[in-house]
Structure formats: C-alpha cells, structure tokens
Amino acid sequence: MKNRRTFTTTRRLGTGLVVGLLALATGVVTARADIIQAIIVKVNGDIFTKTDLEARQFAALRQKGEEFDPKVDPKNAALKKALDEITPQLLVQAVDELLLVQRGKDLGYALTDDQFNSIVDNIKKSNHIETQAQWDEALKQEHMTMADLRDSLENQMLMTRVEQNEVFDRIAVSDQEAKQYYESHLAAFTAPPQVTLREILVAVPDTGKTISVGADDAAKAKAEEVRKRIMSGQESFEKAAAAESDSPSKANAGLIGPLNVPDLSAGIQKLLADMKPGDVTPILRTPRGYQILQLVSRTPAKVTPFDKAREQISGRVFTKKRQEAFAAYLKKLRSQAIIQWENAPLEKAYEEGLKQGDQALMGPLSSSS
C-alpha cells in the first residue's frame, strides 16, 4: 500500500528572522526508503517519521538553549533527560497538527498562489532580502525548497482556519457568564485603598558594626526637635522635609506615593487607620533611623463597575472557553481518527503527553485568577 505523505510543520508562523521563518518546517520530506524503515505513527494514513521527530526535537532543544543534537551521542544522560521531558508533548503536537491539516483539507481550504506570494514578499521585506540569490541562499541555509516552504505555510494556514472557523468563531460570552465571572472575581476588579504621605528621615549612621549609642541618641533628639517645630506651627512639614530629611524624597519635600495600603507593613497600616489628612505620626524607629510621617491624602478602595469591566471580563472568559472548546475539539478528532503506532515506547510517550496536556489544561481553567 502506498503511503500518503509525510508531515512536518510548526504551529505558528512568524515573519521576523529568516531562521525563524524558514524553520517553519521542522524537517524535510525524506526519501521513501528511509520513510518505510522509520515510521513512528500513521494518522489516517499520513505518516510521521523518526526523521520528523528528530527535527522537532532538535528545534525544541535549540529553542530552550540546549546544544544537544538528538542524532548525535544518543546515550548522553543529559540529552536523554532533556528528550524525555520534551518528546511527549512533541508527539501530541505532531498528531494534532496532522489531524487539523487533514480536517482543513476535508473542508476545502487551500493556500492560493496570491496568498503564498504575498507571504513570501513579506518575508523578504522583513529580512531585507532584495535579490533572488539572497533568497536562494536563505532557503539553502535552512535546507528547504520553495515547495517545502509552501507546504509548511499551507499547513499552518489550514490549522489556523480550522481553529478559527470550527472552534473560536462559535464561542460567545453571554451577559450571564460575564456577570458570574465578575461576581466571583470581584477582587480582581477592585483597586486597593491608597495613601499619599510625606516623610522626614533622620538617619543613624551605619558603619557596618555596632550602632553608636551617641549617634542614635543624637538622631532621635534631632527628629524630636523637627517634629516639635512642625506640631507647634513654626515650620511646615514640607519645608522641614526639604531642609532636614536624609531620605531621597526630600527633593519632593518628602512626598511619597500614592501607595497601596495592603503593601504597607501591618504596623504602618494600623498607625494610619485613624489618621486624617494633615495628621503627623509619632517618631518611628526604622532600620534607617528615625522617621516622621504625615498623611497627605487617602483614597478608598474602588470597584470598577461591571459595564466598564465588561470587555476585560469577556476576554478572560473567552480565553477559558476557547481552551476548553479547542481541547474538546482535538479530543474529538483523535477519537475519530485511525492512529496506528509503529513504535511502542513512543506510543507510551504520546499517552503521557496527553495526560500532561489534560493536567496543564485543568490548572488554568480551575484557577480563580
């Protein structure tokens, strides 16, 4: 029986670097003799080979910054560990991509000559490729032909069209769903209370050894004198901060904030709780020295109304529904496909990849973030 074809592609198309673009195909179609000897899996008759897998493994390792080549020194322990980590998901991706491309062709989708030429022109412009010789050299460096590039681009287009038309376009977020999400995630749409303060710091010199009692007493006495002038009305807090403070905030007359109240220490929160704008704290001992704070303003917590948060809510709910719907769609395609494994260890790795995908999906979908 004649095999239908090999299949190699990546999931997304970019137009930045030639290397990234021309690496759309993670491997090239191999000779029939090699294919017969190295088939890993058949999906509805289409085949995925050992050569295809090695190309994907190499690309994945390179993306992670690893310098291993799966075809060289396969007994290397570090390489084996790296491959054990990435191979399950690579196999799942390969099978799913085959299924999506097949579905796209069943639906009659195809990359037209005009679309292909337009994409190639954009690649050339993005990478400042001006001559045919430069383009031929770029393809040569990636071990690709124009036919390889077109196949990869078409596969990418088919997958994108299937995802969009068969899944994403059928998803909508109702007002009821949006309101349920809003009510159960109200904290995410609530701005915390804030305070704006002024500070005066009288630093205690730090020599890296034991603090001098005399220096500490002198700093405390200065802070007490500064606070006394402020409280008696002899000097404004702003003027005292600009003249006496050892903090960088002295350049702004001691102004700091707005600060989120939950980010402040429990002690400072308690101290500020009963203060009114203009009130001044007692002298506070801090690791830097002696500090005086003035409450300038306070802003209470503010809840964003539902109607103003609607678009943001829809985006979050849509993302969750899209993940669920696409996972269900892929599961349906797998259940309807004839998937024949020729390599038992890699079939086991594929099953592990499916479990990993289910676990990864459940994580974000069950999160309240």
LUMDRENMI-449471 format. One record per residue (C-alpha): residue number from 1; residue in one letter; x, y, z. Coordinates in Angstrom, 1 decimal, always signed. Example, Ala and Ser with C-alpha at 12.3 -4.5 7.8 and 13.67 -1.06 7.14 Angstrom:
<pts>
{1,"A",{+12.3,-4.5,+7.8}}
{2,"S",{+13.7,-1.1,+7.1}}
</pts>
This chain:
<pts>
{1,"M",{+0.0,+0.0,+0.0}}
{2,"K",{+1.4,+3.4,-1.0}}
{3,"N",{+1.9,+5.9,+1.9}}
{4,"R",{+0.0,+9.1,+1.5}}
{5,"R",{+2.7,+11.6,+2.7}}
{6,"T",{+5.0,+12.7,+5.5}}
{7,"F",{+4.0,+15.7,+7.6}}
{8,"T",{+6.2,+18.3,+9.2}}
{9,"T",{+5.3,+21.8,+10.4}}
{10,"T",{+5.2,+24.1,+13.3}}
{11,"R",{+2.2,+25.6,+15.0}}
{12,"R",{+2.7,+29.3,+14.3}}
{13,"L",{+4.2,+31.5,+11.5}}
{14,"G",{+6.4,+34.4,+12.2}}
{15,"T",{+7.9,+37.0,+9.9}}
{16,"G",{+10.8,+38.3,+11.9}}
{17,"L",{+14.0,+36.4,+11.2}}
{18,"V",{+14.8,+34.3,+8.3}}
{19,"V",{+15.9,+31.5,+10.6}}
{20,"G",{+12.5,+31.6,+12.4}}
{21,"L",{+10.5,+31.8,+9.3}}
{22,"L",{+12.3,+29.2,+7.2}}
{23,"A",{+12.2,+26.9,+10.2}}
{24,"L",{+8.5,+26.5,+9.7}}
{25,"A",{+9.2,+23.0,+8.6}}
{26,"T",{+10.9,+21.2,+11.4}}
{27,"G",{+12.2,+18.6,+8.9}}
{28,"V",{+12.2,+17.9,+5.2}}
{29,"V",{+10.4,+15.2,+3.4}}
{30,"T",{+12.7,+12.2,+3.4}}
{31,"A",{+13.2,+9.5,+0.8}}
{32,"R",{+10.7,+6.7,+0.5}}
{33,"A",{+13.3,+4.1,+1.6}}
{34,"D",{+14.0,+6.0,+4.8}}
{35,"I",{+10.3,+6.5,+5.5}}
{36,"I",{+9.5,+2.8,+5.2}}
{37,"Q",{+12.2,+2.0,+7.8}}
{38,"A",{+11.5,+4.8,+10.2}}
{39,"I",{+7.7,+5.3,+10.5}}
{40,"I",{+6.7,+6.2,+14.1}}
{41,"V",{+2.9,+6.6,+13.6}}
{42,"K",{+0.3,+6.7,+10.9}}
{43,"V",{-2.7,+9.1,+11.4}}
{44,"N",{-5.5,+8.3,+8.9}}
{45,"G",{-2.8,+7.1,+6.5}}
{46,"D",{-0.5,+10.1,+6.8}}
{47,"I",{+2.9,+9.3,+8.4}}
{48,"F",{+5.2,+10.8,+11.0}}
{49,"T",{+8.7,+9.5,+10.9}}
{50,"K",{+11.8,+9.2,+13.1}}
{51,"T",{+13.4,+11.9,+11.0}}
{52,"D",{+10.5,+14.2,+11.5}}
{53,"L",{+10.7,+13.7,+15.3}}
{54,"E",{+14.4,+14.3,+15.4}}
{55,"A",{+13.9,+17.6,+13.6}}
{56,"R",{+11.3,+18.7,+16.1}}
{57,"Q",{+13.5,+17.5,+19.0}}
{58,"F",{+16.4,+19.5,+17.7}}
{59,"A",{+14.3,+22.6,+17.2}}
{60,"A",{+12.8,+22.3,+20.6}}
{61,"L",{+16.2,+21.8,+22.3}}
{62,"R",{+17.6,+24.8,+20.4}}
{63,"Q",{+14.6,+27.0,+21.5}}
{64,"K",{+15.4,+26.0,+25.1}}
{65,"G",{+19.0,+27.0,+24.6}}
{66,"E",{+20.2,+23.4,+24.7}}
{67,"E",{+23.1,+22.5,+22.4}}
{68,"F",{+22.3,+18.7,+22.1}}
{69,"D",{+21.6,+17.1,+18.7}}
{70,"P",{+19.3,+14.1,+19.1}}
{71,"K",{+21.1,+12.3,+16.3}}
{72,"V",{+24.5,+12.6,+18.0}}
{73,"D",{+25.5,+10.7,+21.1}}
{74,"P",{+22.1,+9.3,+21.9}}
{75,"K",{+23.4,+7.7,+25.1}}
{76,"N",{+24.3,+11.1,+26.6}}
{77,"A",{+22.5,+11.1,+30.0}}
{78,"A",{+21.7,+14.8,+29.9}}
{79,"L",{+20.4,+14.5,+26.4}}
{80,"K",{+18.2,+11.6,+27.3}}
{81,"K",{+16.7,+13.6,+30.3}}
{82,"A",{+16.0,+16.5,+28.0}}
{83,"L",{+14.4,+14.4,+25.4}}
{84,"D",{+12.3,+12.6,+28.0}}
{85,"E",{+10.9,+16.0,+29.0}}
{86,"I",{+10.1,+17.4,+25.6}}
{87,"T",{+9.2,+14.3,+23.5}}
{88,"P",{+5.7,+13.5,+24.9}}
{89,"Q",{+4.3,+16.9,+24.0}}
{90,"L",{+6.1,+17.0,+20.6}}
{91,"L",{+4.3,+13.7,+19.7}}
{92,"V",{+0.9,+15.1,+20.8}}
{93,"Q",{+1.6,+18.2,+18.8}}
{94,"A",{+2.6,+16.2,+15.7}}
{95,"V",{-0.6,+14.1,+15.8}}
{96,"D",{-2.9,+17.0,+16.5}}
{97,"E",{-1.3,+19.0,+13.7}}
{98,"L",{-1.8,+16.1,+11.2}}
{99,"L",{-5.5,+15.9,+12.3}}
{100,"L",{-6.0,+19.7,+11.9}}
{101,"V",{-4.4,+19.8,+8.5}}
{102,"Q",{-6.5,+16.8,+7.3}}
{103,"R",{-9.6,+18.5,+8.6}}
{104,"G",{-8.7,+21.7,+6.8}}
{105,"K",{-8.3,+19.8,+3.5}}
{106,"D",{-11.6,+18.0,+4.1}}
{107,"L",{-13.3,+21.4,+4.4}}
{108,"G",{-11.7,+22.5,+1.1}}
{109,"Y",{-9.3,+25.1,+2.5}}
{110,"A",{-6.2,+25.8,+0.4}}
{111,"L",{-3.4,+28.3,+0.2}}
{112,"T",{-3.7,+30.3,-3.1}}
{113,"D",{-0.8,+31.4,-5.2}}
{114,"D",{-1.6,+35.0,-4.4}}
{115,"Q",{-1.5,+34.3,-0.7}}
{116,"F",{+1.7,+32.4,-0.9}}
{117,"N",{+3.4,+35.0,-3.0}}
{118,"S",{+2.2,+37.7,-0.6}}
{119,"I",{+3.7,+35.9,+2.4}}
{120,"V",{+7.0,+35.3,+0.6}}
{121,"D",{+7.2,+39.0,-0.3}}
{122,"N",{+6.6,+40.0,+3.3}}
{123,"I",{+9.3,+37.6,+4.5}}
{124,"K",{+11.7,+39.1,+2.0}}
{125,"K",{+10.9,+42.7,+3.0}}
{126,"S",{+11.1,+41.9,+6.7}}
{127,"N",{+14.6,+40.4,+6.3}}
{128,"H",{+15.8,+42.9,+3.7}}
{129,"I",{+16.2,+40.2,+1.0}}
{130,"E",{+16.4,+42.1,-2.3}}
{131,"T",{+17.7,+39.6,-4.8}}
{132,"Q",{+16.8,+36.1,-5.9}}
{133,"A",{+20.3,+34.9,-5.0}}
{134,"Q",{+19.9,+36.1,-1.4}}
{135,"W",{+16.6,+34.3,-1.2}}
{136,"D",{+18.0,+31.1,-2.6}}
{137,"E",{+20.8,+31.3,-0.1}}
{138,"A",{+18.4,+31.7,+2.8}}
{139,"L",{+16.4,+28.7,+1.7}}
{140,"K",{+19.6,+26.7,+1.2}}
{141,"Q",{+20.8,+27.5,+4.8}}
{142,"E",{+17.6,+26.1,+6.1}}
{143,"H",{+17.8,+23.0,+3.8}}
{144,"M",{+14.5,+24.0,+2.3}}
{145,"T",{+13.0,+24.3,-1.2}}
{146,"M",{+10.1,+26.6,-2.2}}
{147,"A",{+7.9,+23.5,-2.2}}
{148,"D",{+8.9,+22.8,+1.4}}
{149,"L",{+8.1,+26.3,+2.4}}
{150,"R",{+4.8,+26.3,+0.6}}
{151,"D",{+3.8,+23.1,+2.3}}
{152,"S",{+4.6,+24.4,+5.7}}
{153,"L",{+2.8,+27.7,+5.1}}
{154,"E",{-0.2,+25.9,+3.8}}
{155,"N",{-0.3,+23.5,+6.7}}
{156,"Q",{-0.1,+26.5,+9.1}}
{157,"M",{-2.9,+28.2,+7.2}}
{158,"L",{-5.1,+25.1,+7.3}}
{159,"M",{-4.7,+24.7,+11.0}}
{160,"T",{-5.4,+28.3,+11.7}}
{161,"R",{-8.5,+28.3,+9.6}}
{162,"V",{-9.8,+25.1,+11.2}}
{163,"E",{-9.2,+26.5,+14.7}}
{164,"Q",{-10.9,+29.8,+13.9}}
{165,"N",{-13.9,+28.5,+11.9}}
{166,"E",{-14.6,+25.3,+13.7}}
{167,"V",{-13.9,+26.4,+17.2}}
{168,"F",{-13.2,+30.1,+18.0}}
{169,"D",{-15.9,+31.6,+15.9}}
{170,"R",{-18.5,+29.5,+17.6}}
{171,"I",{-17.7,+30.8,+21.1}}
{172,"A",{-19.6,+33.7,+22.6}}
{173,"V",{-19.7,+35.1,+26.1}}
{174,"S",{-23.2,+35.8,+27.4}}
{175,"D",{-24.0,+38.6,+29.9}}
{176,"Q",{-24.9,+36.0,+32.5}}
{177,"E",{-21.5,+34.3,+32.2}}
{178,"A",{-19.7,+37.6,+32.3}}
{179,"K",{-21.7,+38.7,+35.5}}
{180,"Q",{-21.0,+35.3,+37.2}}
{181,"Y",{-17.3,+35.8,+36.5}}
{182,"Y",{-17.4,+39.4,+37.7}}
{183,"E",{-19.1,+38.5,+41.0}}
{184,"S",{-16.8,+35.6,+41.7}}
{185,"H",{-13.7,+37.6,+40.9}}
{186,"L",{-14.7,+40.9,+42.3}}
{187,"A",{-11.3,+41.4,+44.0}}
{188,"A",{-9.6,+41.5,+40.5}}
{189,"F",{-11.8,+44.5,+39.6}}
{190,"T",{-11.2,+46.3,+42.9}}
{191,"A",{-8.5,+49.0,+43.1}}
{192,"P",{-7.0,+48.8,+46.7}}
{193,"P",{-7.1,+51.8,+49.1}}
{194,"Q",{-4.2,+54.2,+48.7}}
{195,"V",{-2.4,+56.8,+50.7}}
{196,"T",{-0.1,+59.6,+49.8}}
{197,"L",{+2.4,+60.5,+52.5}}
{198,"R",{+5.2,+62.9,+53.3}}
{199,"E",{+8.2,+61.6,+55.3}}
{200,"I",{+11.2,+63.0,+57.2}}
{201,"L",{+14.0,+60.7,+57.9}}
{202,"V",{+16.8,+61.4,+60.3}}
{203,"A",{+19.3,+58.7,+59.5}}
{204,"V",{+21.5,+57.0,+62.1}}
{205,"P",{+25.0,+56.5,+60.6}}
{206,"D",{+25.7,+52.8,+59.8}}
{207,"T",{+29.4,+51.8,+60.0}}
{208,"G",{+28.6,+48.2,+59.4}}
{209,"K",{+29.4,+47.4,+63.0}}
{210,"T",{+27.5,+48.2,+66.3}}
{211,"I",{+25.5,+51.4,+66.1}}
{212,"S",{+26.9,+54.1,+68.3}}
{213,"V",{+24.6,+54.9,+71.2}}
{214,"G",{+25.6,+58.5,+71.0}}
{215,"A",{+24.8,+58.8,+67.3}}
{216,"D",{+21.5,+57.1,+67.8}}
{217,"D",{+20.6,+59.5,+70.7}}
{218,"A",{+21.6,+62.5,+68.6}}
{219,"A",{+19.4,+61.4,+65.6}}
{220,"K",{+16.5,+60.8,+67.9}}
{221,"A",{+16.9,+64.2,+69.5}}
{222,"K",{+17.0,+65.9,+66.1}}
{223,"A",{+13.9,+64.1,+65.0}}
{224,"E",{+12.1,+65.2,+68.2}}
{225,"E",{+13.1,+68.8,+67.6}}
{226,"V",{+12.0,+68.7,+64.0}}
{227,"R",{+8.6,+67.2,+64.9}}
{228,"K",{+8.2,+69.8,+67.7}}
{229,"R",{+8.6,+72.7,+65.2}}
{230,"I",{+6.1,+71.1,+62.9}}
{231,"M",{+3.5,+70.4,+65.6}}
{232,"S",{+3.8,+74.0,+67.0}}
{233,"G",{+3.3,+75.5,+63.6}}
{234,"Q",{+6.8,+77.1,+63.5}}
{235,"E",{+7.5,+75.2,+60.3}}
{236,"S",{+5.5,+73.3,+57.7}}
{237,"F",{+6.1,+69.6,+57.1}}
{238,"E",{+7.1,+70.2,+53.5}}
{239,"K",{+9.7,+72.8,+54.5}}
{240,"A",{+11.2,+70.7,+57.3}}
{241,"A",{+11.4,+67.7,+55.0}}
{242,"A",{+13.2,+69.7,+52.3}}
{243,"A",{+15.6,+71.1,+54.8}}
{244,"E",{+16.2,+68.2,+57.3}}
{245,"S",{+15.3,+64.9,+55.8}}
{246,"D",{+18.0,+62.3,+54.9}}
{247,"S",{+15.7,+60.5,+52.5}}
{248,"P",{+15.9,+60.9,+48.7}}
{249,"S",{+12.2,+62.1,+48.9}}
{250,"K",{+13.5,+65.4,+50.3}}
{251,"A",{+13.8,+66.5,+46.7}}
{252,"N",{+10.0,+66.4,+46.6}}
{253,"A",{+9.5,+67.9,+50.1}}
{254,"G",{+9.2,+64.4,+51.5}}
{255,"L",{+6.3,+63.4,+49.2}}
{256,"I",{+5.9,+59.6,+48.6}}
{257,"G",{+3.1,+57.7,+46.9}}
{258,"P",{+0.3,+57.0,+46.2}}
{259,"L",{+1.0,+53.8,+48.0}}
{260,"N",{-1.3,+50.8,+48.1}}
{261,"V",{-2.3,+50.3,+51.7}}
{262,"P",{-2.1,+46.5,+51.6}}
{263,"D",{+1.5,+46.8,+50.6}}
{264,"L",{+2.4,+48.7,+53.8}}
{265,"S",{+3.5,+46.9,+56.9}}
{266,"A",{+0.8,+46.0,+59.4}}
{267,"G",{+2.2,+48.4,+61.9}}
{268,"I",{+2.0,+51.4,+59.5}}
{269,"Q",{-1.5,+50.4,+58.3}}
{270,"K",{-2.7,+50.4,+61.9}}
{271,"L",{-1.0,+53.7,+62.6}}
{272,"L",{-2.6,+55.4,+59.6}}
{273,"A",{-6.0,+53.9,+60.1}}
{274,"D",{-7.3,+56.6,+62.4}}
{275,"M",{-5.4,+59.5,+60.9}}
{276,"K",{-6.9,+62.3,+58.9}}
{277,"P",{-5.1,+64.2,+56.1}}
{278,"G",{-2.6,+66.6,+57.7}}
{279,"D",{-2.1,+64.4,+60.8}}
{280,"V",{+1.5,+63.6,+61.8}}
{281,"T",{+2.7,+60.3,+63.3}}
{282,"P",{+4.9,+60.0,+66.4}}
{283,"I",{+8.6,+59.4,+65.8}}
{284,"L",{+9.1,+55.9,+64.4}}
{285,"R",{+12.3,+53.9,+64.7}}
{286,"T",{+13.2,+52.2,+61.4}}
{287,"P",{+16.3,+50.3,+60.3}}
{288,"R",{+17.4,+53.5,+58.6}}
{289,"G",{+16.9,+55.8,+61.6}}
{290,"Y",{+14.1,+57.9,+62.9}}
{291,"Q",{+11.1,+58.7,+60.7}}
{292,"I",{+8.2,+61.0,+60.8}}
{293,"L",{+5.2,+60.6,+58.5}}
{294,"Q",{+2.4,+62.9,+57.5}}
{295,"L",{-0.8,+61.7,+55.9}}
{296,"V",{-1.4,+63.8,+52.8}}
{297,"S",{-4.4,+62.1,+51.3}}
{298,"R",{-6.4,+58.8,+51.4}}
{299,"T",{-8.2,+57.1,+48.5}}
{300,"P",{-10.7,+54.3,+49.5}}
{301,"A",{-10.9,+51.0,+47.6}}
{302,"K",{-12.7,+51.5,+44.3}}
{303,"V",{-14.7,+48.8,+42.5}}
{304,"T",{-14.7,+49.0,+38.7}}
{305,"P",{-18.4,+48.8,+37.6}}
{306,"F",{-19.5,+45.8,+35.6}}
{307,"D",{-20.2,+47.8,+32.5}}
{308,"K",{-16.7,+49.3,+32.4}}
{309,"A",{-15.1,+45.9,+33.1}}
{310,"R",{-17.3,+44.0,+30.6}}
{311,"E",{-14.7,+43.9,+27.8}}
{312,"Q",{-11.9,+42.7,+30.1}}
{313,"I",{-14.2,+40.1,+31.6}}
{314,"S",{-15.3,+38.8,+28.2}}
{315,"G",{-11.6,+38.4,+27.2}}
{316,"R",{-10.9,+36.3,+30.3}}
{317,"V",{-14.0,+34.2,+30.0}}
{318,"F",{-13.4,+33.8,+26.2}}
{319,"T",{-9.9,+32.6,+26.8}}
{320,"K",{-11.1,+29.9,+29.2}}
{321,"K",{-13.9,+28.8,+26.9}}
{322,"R",{-11.5,+28.7,+24.0}}
{323,"Q",{-9.1,+26.5,+25.8}}
{324,"E",{-11.9,+24.2,+26.8}}
{325,"A",{-13.5,+24.1,+23.3}}
{326,"F",{-10.3,+23.6,+21.5}}
{327,"A",{-9.2,+20.8,+23.8}}
{328,"A",{-12.6,+19.1,+23.3}}
{329,"Y",{-12.3,+19.6,+19.5}}
{330,"L",{-8.9,+17.9,+19.4}}
{331,"K",{-10.1,+15.1,+21.6}}
{332,"K",{-13.0,+14.5,+19.2}}
{333,"L",{-10.7,+14.5,+16.2}}
{334,"R",{-8.4,+12.0,+17.9}}
{335,"S",{-11.4,+9.7,+18.8}}
{336,"Q",{-12.5,+9.7,+15.1}}
{337,"A",{-9.0,+9.0,+13.7}}
{338,"I",{-7.2,+5.8,+12.9}}
{339,"I",{-3.9,+6.2,+14.7}}
{340,"Q",{-1.5,+3.3,+14.2}}
{341,"W",{+1.7,+3.3,+16.2}}
{342,"E",{+4.8,+1.5,+14.9}}
{343,"N",{+6.9,+2.3,+18.0}}
{344,"A",{+5.7,+1.1,+21.4}}
{345,"P",{+7.9,+3.3,+23.6}}
{346,"L",{+6.9,+6.4,+21.6}}
{347,"E",{+3.3,+5.4,+21.8}}
{348,"K",{+3.7,+5.3,+25.6}}
{349,"A",{+5.3,+8.8,+25.5}}
{350,"Y",{+2.4,+10.0,+23.4}}
{351,"E",{-0.1,+8.8,+26.0}}
{352,"E",{+2.0,+10.5,+28.7}}
{353,"G",{+1.8,+13.7,+26.6}}
{354,"L",{-2.0,+13.5,+26.5}}
{355,"K",{-2.1,+13.2,+30.3}}
{356,"Q",{+0.3,+16.2,+30.7}}
{357,"G",{-1.9,+18.3,+28.4}}
{358,"D",{-5.0,+17.4,+30.4}}
{359,"Q",{-3.3,+18.4,+33.7}}
{360,"A",{-2.0,+21.6,+32.2}}
{361,"L",{-5.5,+22.5,+31.0}}
{362,"M",{-7.1,+21.8,+34.3}}
{363,"G",{-4.7,+24.1,+36.1}}
{364,"P",{-5.5,+27.4,+34.5}}
{365,"L",{-9.1,+26.5,+33.9}}
{366,"S",{-9.7,+25.8,+37.6}}
{367,"S",{-7.7,+28.9,+38.7}}
{368,"S",{-9.6,+31.9,+40.1}}
{369,"S",{-7.1,+34.3,+38.5}}
</pts>
